[in-house]
Amino acid sequence: MTEATWGDDAKTPDIDWRMSAALENVPRGDEDLTEVTSLERAVRDWKALDTEHRNAAVLTPERPLQIDGASHASLSGDGIAALAERLPSANDEG
């Protein structure tokens, strides 16, 4: 019999950084368009935006993410910032 644990890892399970994600309301040339890419690339692109576009951006992952015990079908502002804090380092695989 396996005993369940309810630590911090249960609140934020491993994130699949390779899943598809749409980053909306960000500048692409002369227009604000949606880009579909990997979740990791979308979050890294969001980090490179100016404050105005960071505030306007909406990130929609392929499937809901669980962060700090809450499920998110889309994120903006502070939600994307919380996800950015969990980005793997550039040297990590996966």
PDB file as gemmi writes it, atoms N, CA and C in Angstrom:
CRYST1    1.000    1.000    1.000  90.00  90.00  90.00 P 1                      
ATOM      1  N   MET A   1       0.847  -1.173   0.000  1.00  0.00           N  
ATOM      2  CA  MET A   1       0.000   0.000   0.000  1.00  0.00           C  
ATOM      3  C   MET A   1       0.896   1.240   0.000  1.00  0.00           C  
ATOM      4  N   THR A   2       0.562   2.215  -0.838  1.00  0.00           N  
ATOM      5  CA  THR A   2       1.342   3.443  -0.938  1.00  0.00           C  
ATOM      6  C   THR A   2       0.654   4.550  -0.176  1.00  0.00           C  
ATOM      7  N   GLU A   3       1.440   5.291   0.560  1.00  0.00           N  
ATOM      8  CA  GLU A   3       0.886   6.392   1.335  1.00  0.00           C  
ATOM      9  C   GLU A   3       0.973   7.677   0.509  1.00  0.00           C  
ATOM     10  N   ALA A   4      -0.108   8.447   0.482  1.00  0.00           N  
ATOM     11  CA  ALA A   4      -0.135   9.707  -0.267  1.00  0.00           C  
ATOM     12  C   ALA A   4       0.580  10.796   0.509  1.00  0.00           C  
ATOM     13  N   THR A   5       1.224  11.696  -0.235  1.00  0.00           N  
ATOM     14  CA  THR A   5       1.862  12.854   0.383  1.00  0.00           C  
ATOM     15  C   THR A   5       1.282  14.112  -0.233  1.00  0.00           C  
ATOM     16  N   TRP A   6       1.188  15.154   0.549  1.00  0.00           N  
ATOM     17  CA  TRP A   6       0.569  16.397   0.106  1.00  0.00           C  
ATOM     18  C   TRP A   6       1.500  17.573   0.324  1.00  0.00           C  
ATOM     19  N   GLY A   7       2.746  17.436  -0.083  1.00  0.00           N  
ATOM     20  CA  GLY A   7       3.712  18.519   0.054  1.00  0.00           C  
ATOM     21  C   GLY A   7       3.579  19.528  -1.071  1.00  0.00           C  
ATOM     22  N   ASP A   8       4.551  20.424  -1.156  1.00  0.00           N  
ATOM     23  CA  ASP A   8       4.547  21.467  -2.173  1.00  0.00           C  
ATOM     24  C   ASP A   8       4.594  20.900  -3.589  1.00  0.00           C  
ATOM     25  N   ASP A   9       5.221  19.724  -3.767  1.00  0.00           N  
ATOM     26  CA  ASP A   9       5.284  19.120  -5.099  1.00  0.00           C  
ATOM     27  C   ASP A   9       3.898  18.766  -5.620  1.00  0.00           C  
ATOM     28  N   ALA A  10       2.977  18.428  -4.742  1.00  0.00           N  
ATOM     29  CA  ALA A  10       1.616  18.112  -5.165  1.00  0.00           C  
ATOM     30  C   ALA A  10       0.884  19.365  -5.620  1.00  0.00           C  
ATOM     31  N   LYS A  11       1.250  20.519  -5.081  1.00  0.00           N  
ATOM     32  CA  LYS A  11       0.601  21.779  -5.457  1.00  0.00           C  
ATOM     33  C   LYS A  11       1.040  22.243  -6.839  1.00  0.00           C  
ATOM     34  N   THR A  12       2.290  21.959  -7.207  1.00  0.00           N  
ATOM     35  CA  THR A  12       2.808  22.338  -8.516  1.00  0.00           C  
ATOM     36  C   THR A  12       3.580  21.145  -9.080  1.00  0.00           C  
ATOM     37  N   PRO A  13       2.852  20.243  -9.765  1.00  0.00           N  
ATOM     38  CA  PRO A  13       3.539  19.086 -10.350  1.00  0.00           C  
ATOM     39  C   PRO A  13       4.493  19.528 -11.460  1.00  0.00           C  
ATOM     40  N   ASP A  14       5.332  18.609 -11.918  1.00  0.00           N  
ATOM     41  CA  ASP A  14       6.261  18.923 -13.002  1.00  0.00           C  
ATOM     42  C   ASP A  14       5.515  19.541 -14.176  1.00  0.00           C  
ATOM     43  N   ILE A  15       6.103  20.565 -14.758  1.00  0.00           N  
ATOM     44  CA  ILE A  15       5.508  21.265 -15.891  1.00  0.00           C  
ATOM     45  C   ILE A  15       6.100  20.716 -17.173  1.00  0.00           C  
ATOM     46  N   ASP A  16       5.228  20.413 -18.135  1.00  0.00           N  
ATOM     47  CA  ASP A  16       5.671  19.945 -19.448  1.00  0.00           C  
ATOM     48  C   ASP A  16       5.969  21.177 -20.297  1.00  0.00           C  
ATOM     49  N   TRP A  17       7.215  21.597 -20.281  1.00  0.00           N  
ATOM     50  CA  TRP A  17       7.620  22.821 -20.978  1.00  0.00           C  
ATOM     51  C   TRP A  17       7.553  22.672 -22.496  1.00  0.00           C  
ATOM     52  N   ARG A  18       7.419  21.444 -22.993  1.00  0.00           N  
ATOM     53  CA  ARG A  18       7.376  21.211 -24.442  1.00  0.00           C  
ATOM     54  C   ARG A  18       5.971  21.294 -25.018  1.00  0.00           C  
ATOM     55  N   MET A  19       4.958  21.321 -24.163  1.00  0.00           N  
ATOM     56  CA  MET A  19       3.590  21.389 -24.696  1.00  0.00           C  
ATOM     57  C   MET A  19       3.393  22.686 -25.478  1.00  0.00           C  
ATOM     58  N   SER A  20       2.447  22.673 -26.392  1.00  0.00           N  
ATOM     59  CA  SER A  20       2.143  23.868 -27.173  1.00  0.00           C  
ATOM     60  C   SER A  20       1.485  24.920 -26.292  1.00  0.00           C  
ATOM     61  N   ALA A  21       1.729  26.174 -26.641  1.00  0.00           N  
ATOM     62  CA  ALA A  21       1.104  27.279 -25.921  1.00  0.00           C  
ATOM     63  C   ALA A  21       0.960  28.461 -26.877  1.00  0.00           C  
ATOM     64  N   ALA A  22      -0.090  29.226 -26.695  1.00  0.00           N  
ATOM     65  CA  ALA A  22      -0.316  30.430 -27.492  1.00  0.00           C  
ATOM     66  C   ALA A  22      -0.030  31.641 -26.618  1.00  0.00           C  
ATOM     67  N   LEU A  23       0.775  32.546 -27.147  1.00  0.00           N  
ATOM     68  CA  LEU A  23       1.052  33.811 -26.466  1.00  0.00           C  
ATOM     69  C   LEU A  23       0.365  34.893 -27.290  1.00  0.00           C  
ATOM     70  N   GLU A  24      -0.666  35.496 -26.703  1.00  0.00           N  
ATOM     71  CA  GLU A  24      -1.501  36.455 -27.419  1.00  0.00           C  
ATOM     72  C   GLU A  24      -1.225  37.888 -26.984  1.00  0.00           C  
ATOM     73  N   ASN A  25      -1.597  38.824 -27.855  1.00  0.00           N  
ATOM     74  CA  ASN A  25      -1.511  40.262 -27.594  1.00  0.00           C  
ATOM     75  C   ASN A  25      -0.075  40.752 -27.442  1.00  0.00           C  
ATOM     76  N   VAL A  26       0.819  40.195 -28.235  1.00  0.00           N  
ATOM     77  CA  VAL A  26       2.214  40.632 -28.219  1.00  0.00           C  
ATOM     78  C   VAL A  26       2.597  41.134 -29.605  1.00  0.00           C  
ATOM     79  N   PRO A  27       3.563  42.051 -29.681  1.00  0.00           N  
ATOM     80  CA  PRO A  27       3.903  42.636 -30.981  1.00  0.00           C  
ATOM     81  C   PRO A  27       4.587  41.638 -31.911  1.00  0.00           C  
ATOM     82  N   ARG A  28       4.093  41.582 -33.123  1.00  0.00           N  
ATOM     83  CA  ARG A  28       4.696  40.786 -34.193  1.00  0.00           C  
ATOM     84  C   ARG A  28       4.708  41.698 -35.416  1.00  0.00           C  
ATOM     85  N   GLY A  29       5.817  42.356 -35.650  1.00  0.00           N  
ATOM     86  CA  GLY A  29       5.878  43.328 -36.744  1.00  0.00           C  
ATOM     87  C   GLY A  29       5.073  44.561 -36.378  1.00  0.00           C  
ATOM     88  N   ASP A  30       4.146  44.951 -37.237  1.00  0.00           N  
ATOM     89  CA  ASP A  30       3.326  46.142 -36.998  1.00  0.00           C  
ATOM     90  C   ASP A  30       2.025  45.832 -36.277  1.00  0.00           C  
ATOM     91  N   GLU A  31       1.772  44.572 -35.945  1.00  0.00           N  
ATOM     92  CA  GLU A  31       0.512  44.183 -35.326  1.00  0.00           C  
ATOM     93  C   GLU A  31       0.752  43.384 -34.051  1.00  0.00           C  
ATOM     94  N   ASP A  32      -0.286  43.287 -33.223  1.00  0.00           N  
ATOM     95  CA  ASP A  32      -0.256  42.420 -32.050  1.00  0.00           C  
ATOM     96  C   ASP A  32      -0.966  41.132 -32.445  1.00  0.00           C  
ATOM     97  N   LEU A  33      -0.210  40.051 -32.522  1.00  0.00           N  
ATOM     98  CA  LEU A  33      -0.735  38.773 -33.001  1.00  0.00           C  
ATOM     99  C   LEU A  33      -0.490  37.669 -31.989  1.00  0.00           C  
ATOM    100  N   THR A  34      -1.076  36.515 -32.260  1.00  0.00           N  
ATOM    101  CA  THR A  34      -0.875  35.330 -31.441  1.00  0.00           C  
ATOM    102  C   THR A  34       0.239  34.489 -32.036  1.00  0.00           C  
ATOM    103  N   GLU A  35       1.111  33.960 -31.180  1.00  0.00           N  
ATOM    104  CA  GLU A  35       2.152  33.037 -31.617  1.00  0.00           C  
ATOM    105  C   GLU A  35       1.942  31.723 -30.892  1.00  0.00           C  
ATOM    106  N   VAL A  36       1.969  30.620 -31.631  1.00  0.00           N  
ATOM    107  CA  VAL A  36       1.870  29.293 -31.030  1.00  0.00           C  
ATOM    108  C   VAL A  36       3.252  28.671 -31.087  1.00  0.00           C  
ATOM    109  N   THR A  37       3.728  28.243 -29.926  1.00  0.00           N  
ATOM    110  CA  THR A  37       5.071  27.690 -29.798  1.00  0.00           C  
ATOM    111  C   THR A  37       5.078  26.768 -28.588  1.00  0.00           C  
ATOM    112  N   SER A  38       6.236  26.388 -28.102  1.00  0.00           N  
ATOM    113  CA  SER A  38       6.298  25.593 -26.872  1.00  0.00           C  
ATOM    114  C   SER A  38       6.038  26.506 -25.674  1.00  0.00           C  
ATOM    115  N   LEU A  39       5.591  25.923 -24.595  1.00  0.00           N  
ATOM    116  CA  LEU A  39       5.332  26.688 -23.379  1.00  0.00           C  
ATOM    117  C   LEU A  39       6.598  27.408 -22.921  1.00  0.00           C  
ATOM    118  N   GLU A  40       7.721  26.709 -22.944  1.00  0.00           N  
ATOM    119  CA  GLU A  40       8.977  27.330 -22.509  1.00  0.00           C  
ATOM    120  C   GLU A  40       9.324  28.540 -23.376  1.00  0.00           C  
ATOM    121  N   ARG A  41       9.235  28.392 -24.695  1.00  0.00           N  
ATOM    122  CA  ARG A  41       9.569  29.502 -25.600  1.00  0.00           C  
ATOM    123  C   ARG A  41       8.613  30.675 -25.395  1.00  0.00           C  
ATOM    124  N   ALA A  42       7.335  30.385 -25.193  1.00  0.00           N  
ATOM    125  CA  ALA A  42       6.347  31.447 -24.983  1.00  0.00           C  
ATOM    126  C   ALA A  42       6.666  32.241 -23.716  1.00  0.00           C  
ATOM    127  N   VAL A  43       7.035  31.545 -22.647  1.00  0.00           N  
ATOM    128  CA  VAL A  43       7.354  32.240 -21.387  1.00  0.00           C  
ATOM    129  C   VAL A  43       8.648  33.032 -21.538  1.00  0.00           C  
ATOM    130  N   ARG A  44       9.637  32.472 -22.203  1.00  0.00           N  
ATOM    131  CA  ARG A  44      10.889  33.219 -22.429  1.00  0.00           C  
ATOM    132  C   ARG A  44      10.634  34.452 -23.305  1.00  0.00           C  
ATOM    133  N   ASP A  45       9.780  34.315 -24.328  1.00  0.00           N  
ATOM    134  CA  ASP A  45       9.424  35.463 -25.161  1.00  0.00           C  
ATOM    135  C   ASP A  45       8.701  36.526 -24.333  1.00  0.00           C  
ATOM    136  N   TRP A  46       7.819  36.095 -23.446  1.00  0.00           N  
ATOM    137  CA  TRP A  46       7.090  37.028 -22.574  1.00  0.00           C  
ATOM    138  C   TRP A  46       8.071  37.822 -21.701  1.00  0.00           C  
ATOM    139  N   LYS A  47       9.083  37.139 -21.184  1.00  0.00           N  
ATOM    140  CA  LYS A  47      10.069  37.818 -20.329  1.00  0.00           C  
ATOM    141  C   LYS A  47      10.811  38.918 -21.079  1.00  0.00           C  
ATOM    142  N   ALA A  48      10.939  38.777 -22.400  1.00  0.00           N  
ATOM    143  CA  ALA A  48      11.677  39.760 -23.206  1.00  0.00           C  
ATOM    144  C   ALA A  48      10.814  40.965 -23.613  1.00  0.00           C  
ATOM    145  N   LEU A  49       9.522  40.914 -23.334  1.00  0.00           N  
ATOM    146  CA  LEU A  49       8.622  42.003 -23.725  1.00  0.00           C  
ATOM    147  C   LEU A  49       8.783  43.230 -22.824  1.00  0.00           C  
ATOM    148  N   ASP A  50       8.377  44.381 -23.351  1.00  0.00           N  
ATOM    149  CA  ASP A  50       8.328  45.576 -22.514  1.00  0.00           C  
ATOM    150  C   ASP A  50       7.128  45.458 -21.561  1.00  0.00           C  
ATOM    151  N   THR A  51       7.092  46.300 -20.551  1.00  0.00           N  
ATOM    152  CA  THR A  51       6.073  46.215 -19.501  1.00  0.00           C  
ATOM    153  C   THR A  51       4.653  46.299 -20.059  1.00  0.00           C  
ATOM    154  N   GLU A  52       4.430  47.196 -21.001  1.00  0.00           N  
ATOM    155  CA  GLU A  52       3.089  47.361 -21.577  1.00  0.00           C  
ATOM    156  C   GLU A  52       2.593  46.065 -22.216  1.00  0.00           C  
ATOM    157  N   HIS A  53       3.448  45.421 -22.998  1.00  0.00           N  
ATOM    158  CA  HIS A  53       3.040  44.193 -23.659  1.00  0.00           C  
ATOM    159  C   HIS A  53       2.993  43.008 -22.693  1.00  0.00           C  
ATOM    160  N   ARG A  54       3.837  43.001 -21.681  1.00  0.00           N  
ATOM    161  CA  ARG A  54       3.730  41.952 -20.645  1.00  0.00           C  
ATOM    162  C   ARG A  54       2.373  42.018 -19.969  1.00  0.00           C  
ATOM    163  N   ASN A  55       1.940  43.220 -19.659  1.00  0.00           N  
ATOM    164  CA  ASN A  55       0.654  43.393 -18.981  1.00  0.00           C  
ATOM    165  C   ASN A  55      -0.520  42.989 -19.860  1.00  0.00           C  
ATOM    166  N   ALA A  56      -0.404  43.156 -21.171  1.00  0.00           N  
ATOM    167  CA  ALA A  56      -1.490  42.836 -22.099  1.00  0.00           C  
ATOM    168  C   ALA A  56      -1.488  41.381 -22.550  1.00  0.00           C  
ATOM    169  N   ALA A  57      -0.362  40.700 -22.399  1.00  0.00           N  
ATOM    170  CA  ALA A  57      -0.219  39.340 -22.921  1.00  0.00           C  
ATOM    171  C   ALA A  57      -1.098  38.337 -22.186  1.00  0.00           C  
ATOM    172  N   VAL A  58      -1.548  37.338 -22.944  1.00  0.00           N  
ATOM    173  CA  VAL A  58      -2.313  36.215 -22.403  1.00  0.00           C  
ATOM    174  C   VAL A  58      -1.634  34.944 -22.906  1.00  0.00           C  
ATOM    175  N   LEU A  59      -1.345  34.038 -21.996  1.00  0.00           N  
ATOM    176  CA  LEU A  59      -0.702  32.768 -22.315  1.00  0.00           C  
ATOM    177  C   LEU A  59      -1.720  31.649 -22.126  1.00  0.00           C  
ATOM    178  N   THR A  60      -1.943  30.877 -23.177  1.00  0.00           N  
ATOM    179  CA  THR A  60      -2.891  29.767 -23.106  1.00  0.00           C  
ATOM    180  C   THR A  60      -2.153  28.477 -23.458  1.00  0.00           C  
ATOM    181  N   PRO A  61      -1.884  27.639 -22.451  1.00  0.00           N  
ATOM    182  CA  PRO A  61      -1.197  26.374 -22.713  1.00  0.00           C  
ATOM    183  C   PRO A  61      -2.145  25.351 -23.345  1.00  0.00           C  
ATOM    184  N   GLU A  62      -1.568  24.349 -23.952  1.00  0.00           N  
ATOM    185  CA  GLU A  62      -2.307  23.249 -24.602  1.00  0.00           C  
ATOM    186  C   GLU A  62      -3.306  22.599 -23.643  1.00  0.00           C  
ATOM    187  N   ARG A  63      -2.916  22.487 -22.395  1.00  0.00           N  
ATOM    188  CA  ARG A  63      -3.802  21.932 -21.356  1.00  0.00           C  
ATOM    189  C   ARG A  63      -3.550  22.713 -20.068  1.00  0.00           C  
ATOM    190  N   PRO A  64      -4.521  22.742 -19.166  1.00  0.00           N  
ATOM    191  CA  PRO A  64      -4.367  23.537 -17.942  1.00  0.00           C  
ATOM    192  C   PRO A  64      -3.115  23.163 -17.140  1.00  0.00           C  
ATOM    193  N   LEU A  65      -2.528  24.166 -16.512  1.00  0.00           N  
ATOM    194  CA  LEU A  65      -1.363  23.991 -15.651  1.00  0.00           C  
ATOM    195  C   LEU A  65      -1.803  24.094 -14.203  1.00  0.00           C  
ATOM    196  N   GLN A  66      -1.181  23.326 -13.343  1.00  0.00           N  
ATOM    197  CA  GLN A  66      -1.453  23.430 -11.919  1.00  0.00           C  
ATOM    198  C   GLN A  66      -0.261  24.119 -11.259  1.00  0.00           C  
ATOM    199  N   ILE A  67      -0.517  25.304 -10.693  1.00  0.00           N  
ATOM    200  CA  ILE A  67       0.517  26.090 -10.025  1.00  0.00           C  
ATOM    201  C   ILE A  67       0.016  26.456  -8.644  1.00  0.00           C  
ATOM    202  N   ASP A  68       0.795  26.114  -7.631  1.00  0.00           N  
ATOM    203  CA  ASP A  68       0.442  26.389  -6.241  1.00  0.00           C  
ATOM    204  C   ASP A  68      -0.960  25.883  -5.897  1.00  0.00           C  
ATOM    205  N   GLY A  69      -1.303  24.714  -6.444  1.00  0.00           N  
ATOM    206  CA  GLY A  69      -2.573  24.075  -6.110  1.00  0.00           C  
ATOM    207  C   GLY A  69      -3.771  24.554  -6.903  1.00  0.00           C  
ATOM    208  N   ALA A  70      -3.591  25.525  -7.799  1.00  0.00           N  
ATOM    209  CA  ALA A  70      -4.703  26.031  -8.606  1.00  0.00           C  
ATOM    210  C   ALA A  70      -4.477  25.680 -10.073  1.00  0.00           C  
ATOM    211  N   SER A  71      -5.556  25.298 -10.753  1.00  0.00           N  
ATOM    212  CA  SER A  71      -5.483  24.957 -12.164  1.00  0.00           C  
ATOM    213  C   SER A  71      -5.720  26.210 -13.001  1.00  0.00           C  
ATOM    214  N   HIS A  72      -4.901  26.383 -14.052  1.00  0.00           N  
ATOM    215  CA  HIS A  72      -4.983  27.571 -14.905  1.00  0.00           C  
ATOM    216  C   HIS A  72      -5.089  27.149 -16.365  1.00  0.00           C  
ATOM    217  N   ALA A  73      -6.200  27.519 -17.015  1.00  0.00           N  
ATOM    218  CA  ALA A  73      -6.369  27.253 -18.443  1.00  0.00           C  
ATOM    219  C   ALA A  73      -5.695  28.341 -19.262  1.00  0.00           C  
ATOM    220  N   SER A  74      -5.547  29.521 -18.683  1.00  0.00           N  
ATOM    221  CA  SER A  74      -4.793  30.611 -19.310  1.00  0.00           C  
ATOM    222  C   SER A  74      -4.229  31.483 -18.197  1.00  0.00           C  
ATOM    223  N   LEU A  75      -3.172  32.220 -18.542  1.00  0.00           N  
ATOM    224  CA  LEU A  75      -2.504  33.063 -17.551  1.00  0.00           C  
ATOM    225  C   LEU A  75      -2.218  34.424 -18.153  1.00  0.00           C  
ATOM    226  N   SER A  76      -2.112  35.413 -17.291  1.00  0.00           N  
ATOM    227  CA  SER A  76      -1.683  36.748 -17.699  1.00  0.00           C  
ATOM    228  C   SER A  76      -0.924  37.367 -16.533  1.00  0.00           C  
ATOM    229  N   GLY A  77      -0.244  38.471 -16.781  1.00  0.00           N  
ATOM    230  CA  GLY A  77       0.441  39.233 -15.737  1.00  0.00           C  
ATOM    231  C   GLY A  77       1.187  38.417 -14.710  1.00  0.00           C  
ATOM    232  N   ASP A  78       0.722  38.486 -13.459  1.00  0.00           N  
ATOM    233  CA  ASP A  78       1.379  37.799 -12.344  1.00  0.00           C  
ATOM    234  C   ASP A  78       1.407  36.282 -12.525  1.00  0.00           C  
ATOM    235  N   GLY A  79       0.402  35.742 -13.210  1.00  0.00           N  
ATOM    236  CA  GLY A  79       0.370  34.300 -13.453  1.00  0.00           C  
ATOM    237  C   GLY A  79       1.509  33.852 -14.344  1.00  0.00           C  
ATOM    238  N   ILE A  80       1.772  34.624 -15.413  1.00  0.00           N  
ATOM    239  CA  ILE A  80       2.892  34.291 -16.295  1.00  0.00           C  
ATOM    240  C   ILE A  80       4.206  34.512 -15.554  1.00  0.00           C  
ATOM    241  N   ALA A  81       4.269  35.558 -14.736  1.00  0.00           N  
ATOM    242  CA  ALA A  81       5.480  35.825 -13.952  1.00  0.00           C  
ATOM    243  C   ALA A  81       5.771  34.660 -13.006  1.00  0.00           C  
ATOM    244  N   ALA A  82       4.744  34.096 -12.372  1.00  0.00           N  
ATOM    245  CA  ALA A  82       4.934  32.946 -11.478  1.00  0.00           C  
ATOM    246  C   ALA A  82       5.441  31.744 -12.262  1.00  0.00           C  
ATOM    247  N   LEU A  83       4.935  31.565 -13.473  1.00  0.00           N  
ATOM    248  CA  LEU A  83       5.404  30.480 -14.319  1.00  0.00           C  
ATOM    249  C   LEU A  83       6.853  30.717 -14.745  1.00  0.00           C  
ATOM    250  N   ALA A  84       7.200  31.963 -15.052  1.00  0.00           N  
ATOM    251  CA  ALA A  84       8.562  32.307 -15.468  1.00  0.00           C  
ATOM    252  C   ALA A  84       9.579  31.981 -14.375  1.00  0.00           C  
ATOM    253  N   GLU A  85       9.171  32.088 -13.114  1.00  0.00           N  
ATOM    254  CA  GLU A  85      10.073  31.757 -12.007  1.00  0.00           C  
ATOM    255  C   GLU A  85      10.422  30.277 -11.980  1.00  0.00           C  
ATOM    256  N   ARG A  86       9.611  29.461 -12.640  1.00  0.00           N  
ATOM    257  CA  ARG A  86       9.817  28.017 -12.648  1.00  0.00           C  
ATOM    258  C   ARG A  86      10.511  27.511 -13.918  1.00  0.00           C  
ATOM    259  N   LEU A  87      10.868  28.431 -14.808  1.00  0.00           N  
ATOM    260  CA  LEU A  87      11.533  28.032 -16.052  1.00  0.00           C  
ATOM    261  C   LEU A  87      12.800  27.226 -15.763  1.00  0.00           C  
ATOM    262  N   PRO A  88      13.025  26.176 -16.553  1.00  0.00           N  
ATOM    263  CA  PRO A  88      14.283  25.447 -16.385  1.00  0.00           C  
ATOM    264  C   PRO A  88      15.430  26.335 -16.858  1.00  0.00           C  
ATOM    265  N   SER A  89      16.606  26.102 -16.321  1.00  0.00           N  
ATOM    266  CA  SER A  89      17.757  26.896 -16.767  1.00  0.00           C  
ATOM    267  C   SER A  89      18.071  26.520 -18.202  1.00  0.00           C  
ATOM    268  N   ALA A  90      18.758  27.375 -18.908  1.00  0.00           N  
ATOM    269  CA  ALA A  90      19.100  27.143 -20.313  1.00  0.00           C  
ATOM    270  C   ALA A  90      19.976  25.898 -20.459  1.00  0.00           C  
ATOM    271  N   ASN A  91      20.651  25.481 -19.388  1.00  0.00           N  
ATOM    272  CA  ASN A  91      21.539  24.316 -19.440  1.00  0.00           C  
ATOM    273  C   ASN A  91      20.829  23.010 -19.154  1.00  0.00           C  
ATOM    274  N   ASP A  92      19.581  23.080 -18.651  1.00  0.00           N  
ATOM    275  CA  ASP A  92      18.825  21.863 -18.347  1.00  0.00           C  
ATOM    276  C   ASP A  92      18.339  21.212 -19.630  1.00  0.00           C  
ATOM    277  N   GLU A  93      18.229  19.909 -19.615  1.00  0.00           N  
ATOM    278  CA  GLU A  93      17.623  19.201 -20.742  1.00  0.00           C  
ATOM    279  C   GLU A  93      16.144  19.086 -20.475  1.00  0.00           C  
ATOM    280  N   GLY A  94      15.337  19.140 -21.551  1.00  0.00           N  
ATOM    281  CA  GLY A  94      13.898  18.909 -21.411  1.00  0.00           C  
ATOM    282  C   GLY A  94      13.106  20.091 -21.144  1.00  0.00           C  
TER     283      GLY A  94                                                      
END                                                                             
